[in-house]
Amino acid sequence: MNKFDAIVVGGGIVGLATAAALHKQGAKTLVIEKNAFATGATVRNFGMLWPIGQTLGEMRDIAMRSRELWLENLSGHGIWFNECGSLHLAYAADEYAVLEEYVRIAADPEIRMLTPEETMQKSRPLRQDGLLGAMWSPYELCVDPRITASKLAGALESSGVEFRFGRSATHVGEGRVATVDADFTAERIYVCPGADSDGVGGKELADAGMEKVRLQMLRAVPNDASYQIGAHLCAGLTLLHYRNFRDCASLGPLRARLVDEMPDYMEHGIHVLVSQHGDGSLTLGDSHHYGPHFAPYSSEAVDDLILEYLDRFLPTESFSIAQRWDGVYGKHPIEPFLVLDTEPGVTIIGALGGAGMTLSFGVAERVVNRG
């Protein structure tokens, strides 16, 4: 009864994607999750599936394959999503220059520059004053992180994947996973611990260089029930955050200006993204502070900086703040993710950075299909 073809330790999005890949292979699969449901970065993010943030080449390919697998799982199980695309907004000439250069480098006819008028047609609530245009990408998706993981788990369970929620793995190795009340065996074991560097698999990720990143985020409710932003939104600060823009020679002058003009934003690693979910609510953020240890307090000043920058391109009087929270994810300073084979039959997957939702299905498929 406790023998499986494969066991996944960790029921966050990476663990669920791994279980989905194993199930697709026909493997009898068990998922063990220490909490009653996912509570980490999987439910504390924007719900953005963000291929545009990945560097061109292999990482972009993984993100686009992950997008295909997301669509397969979401549409196949009736889970809400929105193929909303994204707008990188430019309100300054140096921001516009970076975006124009990236469009040339990407050489993808679907990623293009829009005029101010075309931009406003895609997102009517934007501030029009000073808007020079935007880079449009149609590839980005939105899910609701509050519900998507639990619905995916339910869909996998109904398809035959077994789950043990509320069970902490106390030992992994020698083809066995032990919990406080039972042992389970499998030829293949995948450990997906998220940012937890204290539990099973976490120490190995930390030893391999994973560091923790703490962020602050907010959820807002529009004053008008018909309010729609139309696409994922971001602006100039975001051009400093994602690796995909680092090959743009025009990024240097922009970085120099923003470092000089916005030192508080640089200190707190703030760039601002906005997503909108099926119930109309908006997710806003975020900041970035690097571990390994954090004070257990949020900063009102950081939230204020996020909202002040947001108001430059999306008027904040149109909504009210309903929730605030902290998130923590694992990130490697160089590698986009870590896959550690710690012994025959045991693999640890982690440190996907802020791209866990974007990369999870693509990374999991690659790891599981290695044989």
C-alpha positions as CSV (number, residue, x, y, z in Angstrom):
1,M,0.0,0.0,0.0
2,N,2.9,2.4,0.7
3,K,4.9,1.5,-2.4
4,F,4.9,4.0,-5.3
5,D,6.8,4.5,-8.5
6,A,7.6,8.1,-7.5
7,I,7.2,10.3,-4.5
8,V,7.2,14.1,-4.5
9,V,8.0,15.9,-1.2
10,G,6.5,19.4,-1.3
11,G,3.0,20.4,-2.5
12,G,3.9,23.9,-3.8
13,I,3.7,24.7,-7.5
14,V,7.1,23.0,-8.3
15,G,6.0,19.9,-6.5
16,L,2.6,19.9,-8.2
17,A,4.2,20.4,-11.6
18,T,6.6,17.5,-10.9
19,A,3.6,15.3,-9.9
20,A,1.8,16.3,-13.1
21,A,4.8,15.3,-15.2
22,L,5.1,12.0,-13.4
23,H,1.4,11.3,-13.7
24,K,1.7,12.0,-17.5
25,Q,4.3,9.3,-17.7
26,G,2.0,6.9,-16.0
27,A,3.9,6.7,-12.8
28,K,2.0,5.8,-9.6
29,T,2.8,9.0,-7.7
30,L,2.5,10.2,-4.1
31,V,2.8,13.9,-2.9
32,I,3.7,14.6,0.7
33,E,3.1,18.1,1.9
34,K,3.8,19.2,5.5
35,N,1.0,21.8,5.6
36,A,-2.7,21.3,5.1
37,F,-2.3,23.2,1.8
38,A,0.4,25.2,0.1
39,T,1.2,28.3,2.1
40,G,4.5,29.6,0.7
41,A,5.5,31.5,-2.4
42,T,3.0,29.4,-4.4
43,V,0.1,31.4,-2.9
44,R,2.0,34.7,-2.2
45,N,2.7,35.8,-5.7
46,F,1.2,37.8,-8.5
47,G,-0.2,34.8,-10.4
48,M,1.9,36.0,-13.3
49,L,3.2,33.5,-15.8
50,W,5.9,35.7,-17.2
51,P,8.0,34.4,-20.2
52,I,8.9,38.0,-21.1
53,G,11.2,38.1,-18.0
54,Q,13.4,35.2,-19.1
55,T,16.6,35.5,-21.1
56,L,16.4,34.6,-24.7
57,G,17.5,31.1,-25.5
58,E,17.2,28.1,-23.2
59,M,15.4,29.9,-20.4
60,R,12.9,31.5,-22.7
61,D,12.3,28.1,-24.3
62,I,11.7,26.5,-20.9
63,A,9.2,29.3,-20.0
64,M,7.3,28.9,-23.2
65,R,7.1,25.2,-22.8
66,S,5.9,25.8,-19.3
67,R,3.2,28.1,-20.7
68,E,2.0,25.3,-22.9
69,L,1.8,22.9,-20.0
70,W,0.1,25.4,-17.8
71,L,-2.6,25.9,-20.5
72,E,-2.9,22.1,-20.9
73,N,-3.5,21.7,-17.1
74,L,-5.7,24.8,-16.6
75,S,-8.0,24.3,-19.5
76,G,-8.1,20.6,-19.0
77,H,-9.4,21.0,-15.4
78,G,-11.6,24.2,-15.8
79,I,-9.3,26.4,-13.6
80,W,-9.6,30.1,-14.2
81,F,-6.8,31.8,-16.2
82,N,-6.5,34.8,-18.5
83,E,-4.3,35.1,-21.5
84,C,-3.8,38.8,-20.8
85,G,-0.3,39.5,-22.2
86,S,1.8,42.3,-20.7
87,L,2.6,45.9,-21.1
88,H,6.0,47.4,-20.2
89,L,5.2,51.1,-20.0
90,A,7.6,53.9,-20.9
91,Y,7.2,57.4,-19.4
92,A,10.7,58.5,-20.1
93,A,12.9,58.5,-23.3
94,D,15.6,56.2,-21.7
95,E,12.9,53.7,-20.7
96,Y,11.5,53.7,-24.3
97,A,15.1,53.2,-25.7
98,V,15.6,50.1,-23.6
99,L,12.3,48.6,-24.8
100,E,12.9,49.5,-28.4
101,E,16.4,47.8,-28.2
102,Y,14.9,44.7,-26.6
103,V,12.3,44.4,-29.3
104,R,15.1,44.5,-31.9
105,I,17.1,41.8,-30.1
106,A,14.1,39.5,-29.4
107,A,13.2,39.6,-33.1
108,D,9.7,38.2,-32.3
109,P,7.0,39.8,-34.5
110,E,4.5,39.2,-31.6
111,I,6.6,41.4,-29.2
112,R,6.3,45.0,-30.5
113,M,6.2,48.6,-29.5
114,L,2.9,50.4,-29.2
115,T,2.0,54.0,-29.6
116,P,0.5,55.8,-26.6
117,E,-2.9,55.5,-28.3
118,E,-2.5,51.8,-28.9
119,T,-1.3,51.3,-25.3
120,M,-4.4,53.1,-23.9
121,Q,-6.6,50.8,-26.0
122,K,-5.1,47.8,-24.2
123,S,-5.3,49.3,-20.7
124,R,-7.7,52.2,-20.4
125,P,-7.1,53.0,-16.7
126,L,-3.5,54.1,-17.3
127,R,-2.2,57.6,-16.9
128,Q,-2.0,59.1,-20.4
129,D,0.0,62.2,-19.4
130,G,3.7,61.6,-20.3
131,L,3.1,58.1,-21.7
132,L,5.5,57.6,-24.6
133,G,4.4,54.1,-25.5
134,A,4.8,50.5,-24.3
135,M,6.2,47.1,-25.2
136,W,3.5,44.6,-25.8
137,S,3.9,40.9,-25.4
138,P,0.9,38.5,-25.9
139,Y,2.5,35.5,-24.1
140,E,1.9,36.2,-20.4
141,L,-0.9,34.5,-18.5
142,C,-2.6,35.2,-15.2
143,V,-3.9,32.7,-12.7
144,D,-5.1,33.4,-9.2
145,P,-2.5,32.1,-6.7
146,R,-5.0,32.0,-3.9
147,I,-6.9,29.1,-5.5
148,T,-4.9,27.7,-8.4
149,A,-2.6,25.4,-6.4
150,S,-5.4,23.8,-4.4
151,K,-7.5,23.3,-7.6
152,L,-4.5,21.7,-9.4
153,A,-4.0,19.4,-6.4
154,G,-7.6,18.4,-6.5
155,A,-7.5,17.8,-10.2
156,L,-4.4,15.6,-9.9
157,E,-5.9,13.7,-7.0
158,S,-9.1,13.0,-9.0
159,S,-6.8,11.7,-11.8
160,G,-5.1,9.2,-9.5
161,V,-2.2,11.0,-7.8
162,E,-2.2,10.4,-4.1
163,F,-1.7,13.2,-1.5
164,R,-0.8,13.2,2.1
165,F,-1.3,16.7,3.4
166,G,-0.3,17.7,6.9
167,R,2.6,15.2,6.9
168,S,6.3,16.3,7.4
169,A,8.9,14.2,5.8
170,T,11.5,13.4,8.4
171,H,13.9,11.3,6.2
172,V,14.5,10.9,2.5
173,G,17.0,8.4,1.1
174,E,17.6,4.8,0.2
175,G,14.4,4.7,-1.8
176,R,12.3,5.7,1.2
177,V,10.5,8.7,2.6
178,A,9.6,8.6,6.3
179,T,7.0,10.7,8.0
180,V,6.1,10.6,11.7
181,D,3.5,7.9,11.3
182,A,4.4,6.0,8.1
183,D,7.2,5.1,5.6
184,F,6.7,5.2,1.8
185,T,9.0,3.7,-0.8
186,A,9.7,4.6,-4.4
187,E,12.3,4.2,-7.1
188,R,12.3,8.0,-7.7
189,I,12.0,10.7,-5.1
190,Y,11.7,14.4,-5.9
191,V,12.1,17.0,-3.1
192,C,10.7,20.4,-3.8
193,P,11.1,22.4,-0.5
194,G,10.6,25.9,-1.8
195,A,12.5,28.5,0.3
196,D,12.4,26.2,3.4
197,S,16.2,25.8,4.2
198,D,15.5,24.0,7.4
199,G,13.4,21.0,6.2
200,V,14.2,18.0,4.0
201,G,16.2,19.2,1.0
202,G,16.5,22.8,2.1
203,K,20.0,22.5,3.6
204,E,21.3,21.0,0.4
205,L,19.9,23.9,-1.6
206,A,21.4,26.4,0.9
207,D,24.8,24.6,0.7
208,A,24.6,24.9,-3.1
209,G,24.2,28.7,-2.8
210,M,20.4,29.3,-2.5
211,E,19.6,32.6,-0.7
212,K,16.3,33.7,0.6
213,V,14.5,36.8,-0.8
214,R,11.8,38.5,1.2
215,L,9.2,40.7,-0.5
216,Q,6.2,42.8,0.4
217,M,3.0,42.7,-1.6
218,L,-0.5,44.1,-1.5
219,R,-4.0,43.2,-2.8
220,A,-6.4,45.9,-3.9
221,V,-10.1,46.0,-4.7
222,P,-11.3,48.4,-7.4
223,N,-14.0,51.0,-6.5
224,D,-15.8,50.2,-9.7
225,A,-16.8,46.5,-10.4
226,S,-16.2,47.0,-14.1
227,Y,-12.6,48.2,-13.6
228,Q,-10.2,46.3,-15.9
229,I,-6.5,46.9,-16.4
230,G,-6.5,44.6,-19.5
231,A,-2.9,43.2,-19.2
232,H,-0.2,42.7,-16.7
233,L,1.4,46.1,-16.1
234,C,4.9,47.3,-15.2
235,A,7.1,50.3,-15.9
236,G,10.7,51.6,-15.9
237,L,11.9,50.1,-12.7
238,T,11.1,46.6,-13.9
239,L,13.7,47.0,-16.6
240,L,16.4,46.8,-13.9
241,H,15.0,43.7,-12.3
242,Y,14.8,41.0,-15.0
243,R,17.8,39.4,-16.7
244,N,16.2,39.6,-20.1
245,F,17.1,43.3,-20.5
246,R,20.8,43.0,-19.4
247,D,22.0,42.6,-23.0
248,C,20.5,46.0,-23.9
249,A,23.3,48.6,-24.1
250,S,20.8,51.3,-23.4
251,L,20.1,49.9,-20.0
252,G,23.2,51.5,-18.5
253,P,22.1,55.1,-18.8
254,L,18.7,54.2,-17.5
255,R,20.1,52.4,-14.5
256,A,22.4,55.4,-13.7
257,R,19.5,57.8,-13.8
258,L,17.2,55.6,-11.6
259,V,20.0,54.9,-9.1
260,D,20.6,58.7,-8.8
261,E,16.9,59.7,-8.7
262,M,15.4,56.9,-6.7
263,P,17.9,55.7,-4.1
264,D,15.1,54.5,-1.7
265,Y,13.8,52.2,-4.4
266,M,17.2,50.8,-5.1
267,E,17.8,50.2,-1.3
268,H,14.6,48.1,-1.0
269,G,14.8,46.4,-4.4
270,I,11.5,47.8,-5.5
271,H,10.0,47.4,-8.9
272,V,6.2,47.5,-9.5
273,L,4.0,44.9,-11.2
274,V,0.2,44.7,-11.3
275,S,-1.9,41.7,-12.1
276,Q,-5.7,41.3,-12.1
277,H,-7.6,38.2,-11.2
278,G,-11.0,36.7,-12.0
279,D,-12.7,38.4,-9.1
280,G,-11.5,41.8,-10.2
281,S,-8.9,42.2,-7.4
282,L,-5.4,43.5,-8.2
283,T,-2.1,42.1,-6.8
284,L,0.5,44.8,-6.4
285,G,4.2,44.8,-5.5
286,D,7.0,44.2,-4.7
287,S,10.2,44.8,-2.8
288,H,13.3,42.5,-2.5
289,H,15.4,42.0,0.6
290,Y,18.0,39.3,0.7
291,G,18.6,36.8,3.6
292,P,19.3,34.5,5.2
293,H,17.5,36.1,8.1
294,F,14.7,38.8,8.2
295,A,13.1,40.8,10.9
296,P,9.5,39.5,11.4
297,Y,8.0,42.9,10.5
298,S,6.7,44.6,7.4
299,S,7.6,48.2,6.6
300,E,4.8,50.6,5.9
301,A,7.4,52.9,4.3
302,V,8.1,50.2,1.7
303,D,4.4,49.7,0.9
304,D,4.1,53.5,0.5
305,L,7.0,53.5,-2.0
306,I,5.3,50.8,-4.0
307,L,2.1,52.7,-4.1
308,E,3.7,56.0,-4.9
309,Y,5.5,54.5,-7.9
310,L,2.4,52.7,-9.0
311,D,0.5,56.0,-9.0
312,R,2.8,57.3,-11.7
313,F,1.2,55.0,-14.2
314,L,-2.0,53.6,-12.7
315,P,-4.1,56.0,-10.5
316,T,-4.3,54.6,-7.0
317,E,-7.5,56.5,-6.2
318,S,-9.3,53.9,-8.3
319,F,-9.0,51.1,-5.7
320,S,-8.5,50.5,-2.0
321,I,-6.0,48.2,-0.3
322,A,-7.6,45.0,1.1
323,Q,-4.6,42.9,2.2
324,R,-0.9,43.1,2.8
325,W,1.6,40.2,3.1
326,D,5.2,39.1,3.0
327,G,6.6,36.4,0.8
328,V,9.9,34.5,0.7
329,Y,11.4,32.6,-2.2
330,G,14.7,30.9,-2.8
331,K,17.1,32.3,-5.4
332,H,20.6,31.4,-6.6
333,P,22.8,34.4,-7.4
334,I,23.9,32.9,-10.8
335,E,21.9,29.9,-11.7
336,P,18.2,30.3,-12.8
337,F,17.3,27.2,-10.8
338,L,18.9,24.3,-9.0
339,V,18.5,20.5,-9.7
340,L,20.6,18.4,-7.2
341,D,21.0,14.7,-7.5
342,T,22.0,13.9,-4.0
343,E,22.0,10.1,-4.4
344,P,20.6,7.5,-6.9
345,G,16.9,8.1,-7.2
346,V,16.7,11.3,-5.1
347,T,16.5,14.7,-6.8
348,I,16.0,18.1,-5.2
349,I,14.5,20.9,-7.3
350,G,14.5,24.5,-6.1
351,A,15.8,28.1,-6.2
352,L,13.6,29.1,-9.1
353,G,13.8,32.7,-7.9
354,G,10.8,34.9,-8.5
355,A,10.0,32.8,-11.6
356,G,8.5,29.7,-9.9
357,M,5.1,30.1,-11.4
358,T,6.6,30.8,-14.8
359,L,9.1,28.0,-15.0
360,S,7.7,25.3,-12.8
361,F,6.0,23.1,-15.4
362,G,8.8,23.4,-17.9
363,V,11.5,22.7,-15.3
364,A,9.6,19.7,-13.8
365,E,9.1,18.1,-17.2
366,R,12.8,18.4,-18.1
367,V,13.8,16.9,-14.8
368,V,11.3,14.0,-14.8
369,N,12.0,13.2,-18.4
370,R,15.8,12.8,-17.9
371,G,15.2,9.1,-17.3
